[in-house]
Amino acid sequence: MSEANVVKRLCGAVEKAHTAIVLTHNIDFLFIESVVIPRLRAVGSPQVTIFADAACSAGTYQTQETLVSKLGSRYRVVPIDLGQARRFHPKALFLAGTEASGLAVGSGNATYGGWSGNKEIWTDFLAPGDGGAQIASFRDYLATILTYVPDPAGIRAEVLGLFETAENVWAAALPEAGGLAWTPSTKSMLDQMLAQIGATPTAIDVLSPYYDPDGAALARIADLGAKEVRALLQPRRAGLSQDIVEKLPANILLRSIEPASEDGRRKFIHAKAYVFDTPSGAFVAAGSANCSRAALLADASWGNAEIMAISPVRDQELADLWSSYLVTDSPPELPATHPSEDWEFETSELRILAARKDGATLTVHYKAEGELSDISIRTQANVFHRARSVSAARADFEVIEQVSSVTLLGITRDGRTLTSFPCWIDDERSLRMAPAERILRDKLEEAAARGSLLGRDFLQILELFELHVQRDASQTGGANKTLKGEIEPAYFSEADIYADGFGRPPSALNPALPGGFSEADELALIYSFFRTPGETSQKHSIRVRQSDEEKEGEDQKPEVVERASVEKAELDAQRLRLTRLLAKIETAMQRPEYLQRRRADRLAGDIAFLAVLMAKARSDGLLDEQVYRAQSLRFWRVLFFGPKGDNGRIPTFMNGLDDGARSAFIAEMRSPRLSAAMTLWCTFDWAGAEAEAKQFRFSTALLASRHRWLSEGGEHDALMEELQKLAEKLFPASRQKDLFDAWVRWVGDGHALAKIYEAFGLRPQGELAKFCTRPAVRAGELAWQSGRGLCVSDHDIARVPKGKAHLRPVDGSDRILVQSMFVAPLLDILKADNTLTEPIKRHAFDLLIGINLIPFSPPG
């Protein structure tokens, strides 16, 4: 037992935690997001599930809705509604890793006062260690709590599954449950405490800030046979009044208690503890239960939910407990009327018990007074959706747009409209996030909030991304199961692609101020590329450090100077480390498990995020243009081209799906955000006369021709909006339009190349060869070969009868031997053929000019 900071204490005992579970009555969402979540990052960024009283959490959300940003995506809050005139009142924190777990049971709510400001009491237990029985008992209590949660299967898997996972070595060694008392239960809290003590108490100390209006629970304790029961009351905050005291049994003695230190004298004593002296020794019951009928005398059918830890204590431990208090023999001045906590049990005709969104499906569980004939919801953007299906206390909606909160509306049989309070939405995709993915997001958010990303931080993010690629993404590979049937994508037509104004920046484009862009904006952009598709954006601005004076210490160097002082040796070391990390990411993406463990939307997010990281590394000088191109091509071979240019991991995976599943997979992969990121990746260093630049440019054209969903990720305006975000936040004003122009050229390259393959794919080779009247073909020229597509000549070719020539298919497969008279240069075909439209020919010539025809090498 102690008054130590409970989060600090457990975080010091459990390293690399993957799960955190909190029980609380009241909750402060801002405290969770500003204090608790950042503190948990240091021990592994665990998945956080908080069980809170439904009325308290709903009330707090009304005042903090516009201020919180991570609720429902970074952490889950599960409201518990026990029924009319009952409260969910336990307080506990459980932290679990693979090697160890820790539990703290106490009196503090998940608020600043409960975990820092008040005088609280906590008892903590560890496993491995002597706390296994209490942790096993806590497991059983969680199972009881879950019976009050609507449709609890998913949450049950999250919070109880860790006790059954073989990877958690501490779980397998848990002994028989014991050491805790909790309600709801068939036995009252007081009876459970007495049963664990196992003897009649000779003296009892009661420390509680709240009592019954009639002192019923205190009178029941006085009737247990103890000669003396001391009720310890804080002056000016005593939980008993004069009229109650007059009716109490004679063996109850009132005593004053205050914090011992002067600086803590004003602190509210919110601790709840019961000290039992018995012939066999002393016991302390500490936790959430006030000295009230609803806490100590309730059973499974009425009263509050509470949790207490019962521990035998030695004399020295008891002395240590009381050492932080000053107890006097005189009672404090008591108020004339009862001052105890008297909850207002509000009646709500319609209340949301849970709102969970998985893909486009939003499920709302509710509690209504009477039957409803019609149900709809109103989002925070004032958009209405009518329920597509309704069952007992549950309504399902289809909501494609981003939403973070929802209000439920119902029509009663007599025509009245009932309206609930707003409720947050649990984004199930974000909450299912695997540990490696969650750690990476937290690191990105931390850097974005700080507004700074030095080279070493960038490398740490890459390391975390490599860990994320290696680990399970907690999502089954394939498309979202809510997408059913064939989904035919609507791509741009030839008239669109080659029309004036296609890809024109929006008129609202606001160039960055001359001289550059904000690094904080750049970091916020990078972070946004790792958010779950459909996840809502933060509702408050990211804090940006505006001055070096905000740093601690007046002798700190300005950040620009600090960066400039990085020695060349350190920069070289960073480049070497970066190269190794990229190689590890490449290797990890080659594993079949990588695709099998990721759903399409997460896979698309990974690719977009990698694209932005590659561009960031190139922009910051950590990669030169040669290395950038070479590494990009290696990634594309893994993902799209394959070792021989035919099919990489993604096309191969898609080919194994039936038509409907493949269409659904592409529909989820395809997005304006992915196309914008791929545009940045493909066009960053695609110009130049050297062979690597030509290879790079042609490879991007192949990507766009084979996988239109990569380059044409949605409606024109949506794509322009995503390109605008990249242009504004990653480029100076003078270069922002370049990204739009590059996208237009890239889409045109892909469309022209696709049309060439379509037009010449079934034409006889002899027919195409007749278009060439030249006696020779230069080394490096592109030629068309029936059955193999585009090829490149390794050497000058004389087109003579019975001559032989070697061609290398651009897909990277082995060289082929052909008759030189039948070599058909693409340039000649385009000039003479009349099956292709003029826009296609013009753009094809533009592509060939862009790669200068010779010398040229294929993507493989």
N, C-alpha and C positions, 0 to 999 in steps of 0.2 A: 504494500500500500504506500502511496506517495502522492504528492501534489506536483510532481514533475510534469513538464510538457509532454503530453502523452504521445504526440506525433514524433517528437524528437527521440523519445525513449524507445519506441518500437522501431523507428527507422535505424537506430543505432544497433538494434539486435537482429534485424532481418535485412540482409543485403540482397540486391537483385530480386526484388519482389515483383511478382506478376499479377497479384490480386490484392485489392484492398476492399474491405467491407465495413461499412459504418452503420450503426444504429443510432438514431437520434429522435428526439421529440420535435424540437424546433430546429430550423435550419436557416443559415444565412448563405445564400448562393454566392454572394460577392466574397465572403470569407473563404468559401470552398475554392473559388477560382483564383483569388489573389494570394492566398496563403497555403492552403492544403495541397492543391494540385502542383504548384511549383516545388513544394517541399518533397513531394513524392517522386518528382523527376529524378532526384538525386539517388534514389534507390531502385531505379529500373522503370519508372513511369508505369506503374501497375494499372490494370483495369480497375475502375472505381465504381462500386455499387453502393448506394446509400438508401437505406430504408428509413423513411421519415413519416411522421404523423400527417395524414392527408389534409386535415384542416389547417395545420400550421404551415405546411409547405405551400398550400394553395394561397394562404394569406400573404406569405412572404413574396410569392411570385407576382402578386398583384402590384406590389411596390417596386420590385426589382426587374420586371420583365424586360424593360428597355436597356438594362445595364449589363445583363449577363450574356455571354456569347458561347460558352462551352457546354451548357446544360443540354443534355440529350445527345451530344456527340462525343465529348471527351469523358463525361461521367454520366452515370445513370442514377436518377432519383426515383425510387419506387414508393409512391404514397400508400400508406396503410390505413384503411378505414375499417375499424372494428365494429362499427355500428353506432346507434344513437347513444349519446352520453358516455362514450368510452374513448379513451385516448391511447395512442401508441407512444409509450413513454420510456423505453429502454435507451441506454447509452453505452456504446461499445465501439471499439475499433479493432479490426482483425487484419493482419498483414501476412501474406503468404508468399514464399518463394519456393524453389524446388528443394532446397536443403533444409529450410527452417521456416517456422511460422510463429507469430506472436499475437496474443490477445490482450486487450486492456478493457476492463469492465469498470465503469465509473458513473459519475453523476453529471458530467458536462455535456451540454448540447453541442452540436456542430456549428458553433458561433464563436465570435471573438471572446465573448464572456465565458462560454463553456470551456474553451480550450486554452484560454490565456488570462482573461480579466478577472474571473471569479476565484474564490477559494473552493476548489473541487477536490474530490478524492478518487483515486484510480488504483486498481489492483491489476497487475500484469502477469502474464503466464507465457512460457516459451516451450516449444517442442522442436527438436529434442530438448529435454529438460524435465522439470517437475511439473510442467503445466499441461501435460498431455490430457489428463482427465477433464480439465476445464475446457480445453479446446474441443474435445469430443462432445462435451455437453453443449457447447456453443453450436456445433454442427447440428445437433438435435433441435436446438431452439430455432435455427434458421429454417429447418423443415417445417416447424410449427408456424412460423411467420408466413411462409409461402402459401399456406392454406388460405390466407386472407388476400392473396394477390390474384386478380383475374388472369386466366390463361397463363399460368406461371411456368410452362414447360421450358421456354428459352431461358428465363432467369434462373430457374432451378438448375439447369445445366451449367450456368455460369458460376453460381455460388456453392452448389453442392458437388458439382462434378470434380472440383479440385480435391475433394476429400477421397475421391475414388481413382484419381489418376496415378498410375504407377510412377510417373516421373517425379512426383512429389514424395520424396523418401520419408519425410516426417509423418505423412498421413498413414502409411502402412503400419507404423509403430504406435498409433494412438491406443491407449488403454481404455478400459470401461469408463463411460461418462460419469462425472461427479464434480463436486466443488462449486457448482452454480445452482441458483434457484431462479425460476422464471415463471412468468404468467403470460398468456393464459395457460392454465393447467388444471387438472382435476383437484389438486390440492392447493390451498391458499399459500401465498408467499411466506407468511409467518409460520405455518405448519411445516413447510419445506425447510426453512431455516432451523427450526427446532429439531427436526429429524436429523439433520446433518450435524448439529451440535451434539446430540445424543445424551444430554444430561439436563437436569433442571437448573436454570441459572440462579445464582445467589445474589447477583447484582447486575443491573443493566444500565448502560448509558445510551441515550437516544440523541442523535444529532440529525436534525431535519429542519429545513426552512419552512415547511408547510405541514399543517395538521388539519384534521377534520373540524368542521364548524362546531361539532359537539364533543370533540376529543375522544371519539369512539375507539380508534386504533390504539391511542396511548393508554386508554383504560384497559383495553384487552391485553396489552403488554404488561401492565401492572398486575394483572390477574394470573400471571404465569408462575408465581410463587417466589419471585425475587423479593428479598427484604427491602431493597432500595432500588428505585428507578430514577435516574437523573435525566431530566429533559434539559438539554443544553440549548439556550436561546441567545441569539445575537441582539444586543441592544439596538433599539430603533427599527429592528427588522424581525422581532419576535413573531413566531407563527401562532401564538396563543393569545387569547384575550382574557381580561379579568373575569368575565362571566363564565367562561369555560373552566378556568382554573378552580373556581369555587366548587365545582361539581366533581373534580378528579379525586381518585382514591388517595388516602393519606400517605401511602408509601412512594408517591411521586414527588420528587424534589426538583424545584426549578433552579437552574444555575445560569449565570451569564458566561458567554464565550465570545471571544474576539480574536482576530488575527494578532499574533504576538508582536510582529514588527510594526514600527510606526508607519513606515511607508505602505504597509498593507492594511492599515487599520480601517480604511474606507472600503475595502473589498467586501463584496457580498459573499457570505458563507452559503454556498449552494450545495455543499457536500451532504450526502445522506449516508449515515453509518450507524450501526447498532453493535455495541460491544457487550458481549455476554461473559460474565465471570461464572465459571462452574468449578466444581471440586476437582475436575481433571485438567483445568487450565482455562485460558481465555480464548474467545473466538470473536472475530470481527466479520460482520456482514456489511459490505459496502457496495453501493451501486446507485440505481436510479429511484428506488422506492422511498417516497415520502412516508411520514407517519400518518397515513390516511387509510380510510376504509377501502377505497378503490385500489390502493396499492398493496396493502398487507393482507387484506381479508378476502379479496376477490377470488373467483374460480374461473372456469372456462366460459361460463355463460354471462358474466358481468364483470365490470371493473376494467382496469388498465392493463396494458402489456408492460411488464417490468422485467429487469434482470439484476441479480445481485450475486456477488462472489462471497462465499463463506470460507474463511481461512483461520486456522489456529494461529495464535501469535504468542511469541515469548514476551517476557516483561520488557526487555529492551526495545523490541519492535513497537510495543504499545507506547512506551515512553517517547520513542521517536515520532510516532503519529501525533501525540498531543503536544509535542515540543513547539510546534508552529502556532499553537493557540495559547491564549491566556484565559484560564477558567477561574472564576471567582465563586465563592460560596453564596453570594447574594443574588437573588433573581433580578433580571432587568425590569425596567418600568414597562408595564404591559399596556397595550391599547385597550380602550373601553369596548370596542367592537372587534369582531373576528377579522384579522388581516390576511388570512391565508389565501393562497392561490385558488381562485374560483373561476374555472374555465367557463366561458360562454359557449355552450354547445348549440351553435347556430344550426338552424334548419335550412336545408337547401333542397328545393324541389327537383333540381337537376344538377348533378355533379359529375365531372369527368374523373374516372378512377385511373385511366391510363390511355395514352395516345401514342401508338407505335407505328412508325412508317418504315416499310421495307420495299425499296424500289418505288413503284407508283402506287402501292397499296397502303392506305392509312386505315388502321383499325383503332376504333375508339370504344373503350369499355366505359360504361356510365352507370349511374344510379339515379333512378327517377321515382318520384312519388306518383305512382299510377302509370297506366299504359299510355304510350305515345303512338299516334297514328302516322306521323311523318317526322323524319329526322334529317337535318342538314347541318353543315358546319360553315363557319365564317373564319377565314384565315386572317392573319394580321394585316394583309394587304386588302382586306375587305372584299375578298373573292368568296363566293358561295359555291358549295358543292352539295348535291343531294346524295344521300346514302344509296349505294347500288345494291346493298343487301343489309337486312336487319334481322338479328336473332335476339335471344334473351339477353338484355343488357349489353348488347354489342352491335355496332354499326360499322360497315366497311365502306370506304370511299376510294375513288381513284383520283389521286392528286399528283400530277406530274411536276408542277412547279415547286420551287423551293419554299418551304414553310418551316417556321420554328415554333409557332404556337397556334392554337385553334380554340374557337368557342363553339359549343354545341347548342343547337336550337331544336326544340321539339314541340310538336303540336299535340295537345291533349285531346281526349275524346270529346270534351265539351268546347273545343275550339280555342283554348288559351295557348299562347306561345310562351314556353319556358326557355330561359337562357342561362347557361352555365357561366361560371367565371372562366377566363382564358386559362389554358393549360399548355405547358410545354410539350414538345413532341420528341419522342425517343427515335433517333435515326439509327435503326438496327444495324445498318451496314457499318456505320462508324463505330458503334459500340461493340461489334464483333471483331474489331480490329485486333490483329495479332500483335504480340508484344513488340517485335522488332519494328513493325510499322508505326505503332503508337510512340515508341521512343524517338523515331525519326521525326514524326510530326511535332513532338514536343520540342525537339532541338531546333527545328525550323521556326517554330513559333517564338521560341526564346530569342533567336537571332533577329527575327523580324521585329519583335518588341523592343529589342536593344537598338535596332537601327544600324547594326554594324556586323560585318562578316569578314573577318580577316582570313588569310590563307589557311591557317591551321583549323579554323572553324569550318571552312568549306571542306577541307579534307575529312574532318570528323563527320560531316553530313554524308559525304561519299561513303565513308566506312559504315555508317548506319544504313545507308541505302543498300550496300552490298549485303549486310546482315539481313535486311528485309527481303532481298532477292533470294537469299539462301533459305530463309525460313518459310514456314507455312503462313499463308496470308489469311487463314481461317475462313476461306471461301472456296467452295467447290468450283473447279474449272468449268467453263462454259458460260452460257448466257444466263441472265436473270430469269428465273422461272416464271416471273409475271408476264414476260413477253411470250406470246403464243402465236403459232401459225407463221406463215411466210410473211416477211416484211420486206417489200421491195423498196430499195432506196431510190430517192429522186435526185439524180445527179444533174449537173449543168449540161445544157445542150450545146451543140457546136455553135449555134447562133449566139448563145450567152457568152461563151468563152472568148470568141473572137470579135465581140461587139465593142464599140467605143464605150468607155465608161465602166466596163467590167473590172471589178477590183479597185474602183475609185475609192479613196479614203472618204469616210463619212464627213459631211460638211461640219459636223461638230467636233472634228479633230482639234484638240487643243495641244499644240506643240509644247514641249518642255521649254523652260526659259533658256535663252542662249547660254551656252557654257557647260551644259551637261544635264544630268538627271539626278534625282534623289536616290541615294543608296537604300534608304529605308523603303521607298517605293519598289525598288528592285527586289529587295528581300521579301516584301509582302507578296510580290508577284510569284517568286519562287515557291513560297509557302503555299500559295493558292493552288499551284499545280499538283500538290500532294493531298488536297482535300478530296473527300469523297464526292463524286458527281451528284449534284442535287443537294449537297450540304449547304446550309445557309452561311452567309458571310458574317463576319464579326459585326456586332452592332455598335461598337465604339471604335474610335480612331486608334490606330497603333501609336503608342508613345514614341516620339522621335526626339532624340537628344539634339538640342539646337546649339549647345555651346559646350566647349570643353570645360567651362567653369563648373558644370554640374558634376564632374568627376571629383572623387575625394582626393584631397591633397592639392595645394596650389602649385606644386612643382611638377605636376603631370605634364608631359609633352602633349601638344595637340595631336589628334589622331592622325592627321595627314603626315605630320613629321614623324610620328611613331611608325607609320607604315613605310615611309621612305627610308627609315633607318634599318630596315631588314637587310641583312647582309646577303650578298649574292650566294654564298654557300648555303644559307638557309633556303633561299628561293630554289636553288638547284635540288636541294633535298626534298622540298615540297613537290617539285616536278617529278622526281623519281618516285616518290610515294604515290603521287596521283596516277602515274602510268601503271604502277603495280595494282592499285585499287581498280582501275578500269579493266585491267586484265582479269581480275578476280570476279568482277561483275559480269564480264563477258562469259567466263567459264560457268558461273552460276546460272546464267540464262540459257545455257546449252542443255541443262538438266531437264529431262522430261517432266520432273515433278514441278518445275517452275510454272508451266502452263496448267498442269493438272490441279494445282492448288489455288488458282486464281480465277475469279470470275472475269468476264470480259471487261467490265468497267474498271476494275482494279488494274488489269493488264494494260488497258489504254492509259490509265493514270501513270503507271510506271514508265511507259514509253515517253509520254509527254514530259514527265519529270526528268528523265534521263536526257532528253533533248535539250531542255533548258539548262541543266547542269553542264552539258558539253559546251553549249554556247557561252555559258558563264566562265568556264575554264579557259576557253579560247579568248574571250574578251579581256580577261584578267591577265593574260600572258602566261598562264600555267601550261598551255599547249600552244606550240607554233602551228602554222597552217599545214605543214606536211604531216605532223603527228595527228593533228585534228582530223584531217581527211582519212588517213590510214586507219585510225581507231574507229571513226564513224563507219567506214566500210566493213570493218570487222564486226561491229554490232549489227549492221544490216545483213551481213551474211548469216549470222546466227538467227536473226528474227525473221528475215524475209526472203533472202536469196538462196541460202543453203551453200554448202561447200562447193557445189558445181553450178551454182546459179539458177537451179531449177526451183527449189522450194526450201524455205527456211522453216523454223519451228512453228511459226504462226500459220502459214499456208498449209503445212502438213497437218497440223491439228485441225484446221477448218475442213480439210478434205476428208477427214474421218467422221464428220458430222453429216446427218441427213440434211436435205434441202431446207426444211423449216428451221432446224437448229442452227444451220450455218447463217441463214438470213437474220435470225435473232441475235446471233453472236456478233455479226457485223453491225447490226443496229446499235448494240451496246458499245462496241468499240468506237464507232464513228461519232465524232463530236467536233464542233468548231474549235474547242480548246486544243484537241489533239492535232488538228490540221494546222493551227497557228504555230504550235510548238514544232511540228515537223517542218513547216516552212522555214522557221528560224534555223533548224538543224541542217536542212538540205541546202540552203542558199547562203549560209554564212561565209563559206570559202569556196564557192563553186566557180569563180572566174579565174582565168589565167591561161597562159599558153603552154605551161608545162604539162607533161603527160598525166600527172596526178590530178590536176584540175579538170582535165578533159574526162578522165575516168570518173571523177566525182560527179560532174555535171550529168554525164550520161546515166550513171547509176541512179541519180535522183529522178531522171525521166522514166527509167524502168519502174521505179517504185510507184510513181504516179500513174503509169499506164496499167500496171498489174493490180494495184490496190487503190481504186479511186476513193475509197473511204478514208484513206490517209490524207489525201490532198483536198478532197471536196467534202468536208465534214458537216455540212448542213446548209441552211439558208444563207443567202448572200450577206444580208445585213448582220446576221449572227457571226459569220466569219469575219466580217469587217470589224465588228466590235472586239473580237478576240485579238485580231491583228493590231488593232489600235492600242489595246492594253500593252502588248509587247513592245510596240513601236515607241509609245510614250515613256515606258519605264526602263527600257533597255538601250535606247538610242538617243544621242543628242538630236536637237531639233533639225539640224541640217541633213540627217540621214533617215528620218522617220518614214518618209514616203518610199524609201528604198524597199522596205519590207513588203508593202503592197505591190510594188512593181515586180518584185521577185516572186510573189505568190502567183501573179497573173502568168508570168513566164513559166513557172513550174507546172501549173495546171495545163497550160497550153502545150508544154513539152509532153506531158503524159498523154493528153488527148491525141496529139499528132502521132506519137509512137504507137498508141493502141490502134489507130486507124490504119497505119502502115501495115501492122501485123494482120489486121482484119482484111485489108485489100489484097495483100500479096500471099497470104497464107496458103491458098489453094491454087495459085497460078502455077502452071508448068515452068520449070527453070529455063527451058529453051526459049519460051516466049518472052520472059523478062530479060534474058541475055541479049536478045535482039535489039533492045533499046540502047545498048552500048555499041558505038561504032569506033571507039578508040582502040588502038593496037595494044595498049598497055594500061595497067592499073597500078597506081602508086602504093607503096608500102604504107599501111596505116589507114587506108580508105575503108569505109564501111561498104559492105556488099550484102546482097540478099541471097540466101541459099535455101532452096526448097527443102522443107522438113527440118531445117535447123534455125531458120529465122535470120536475124542480123549477125553478120560475121565481120571480122577485121582481118586484113591481109598482113602477114608478118613481113612480107618482102615484096619488091616490085614484081609484077606478074606480066609476062608477055602472053597476050591472048592469041595463041597459035594452035592449029590443029594438033591433036594428040599431046598437047602440052599438059603438064601437071602443076598444080598450085596447092599450097597449104593455106587453109583458112581457120581462124579461131572463132568459134561462136561466142557472142558477147555474154552468154549465160555462164561462161567460165568452164564449160565442159572441154574435153580433150580436142586437140586440133583434128581437122578432117582433111582428107586429100580429095581434090576435085579436078575435073578437066578445066584447064585454063580458059578455053574458048567459051565456057558457060558461066564464067564469073560475071555477075551482074552488079556493078557499082550502084549504090543507092542514089547517088547524085544524078546519074544518067536516067535511072528509072523515074525519079521525081520530075525531071525535065520533060520526059516524053509521055509518061502515063497520063491518061485522061479519066481514070476512075476516082481519083482523089480530088476533093474540092480545092479551090484556090486558097482559102484560108489555111487548110491543112498543109498544103505545099509550102505556103509562105512561112508557116511556123516551123515546119520540118527543116527548111533551109536555114532559118534562124538558129535552130538547134545545132545543125551541122557547122554553121559558121562559128557558133559559140564554142564548139569543141575543136575548131580549126581542122577538122578531118584527120590530120596527121601531125605527129605520130599519135596513135590512140591505143589504149589497152582496155579490156573489158572489166566489169565490176568484180568478177571472180578472181 
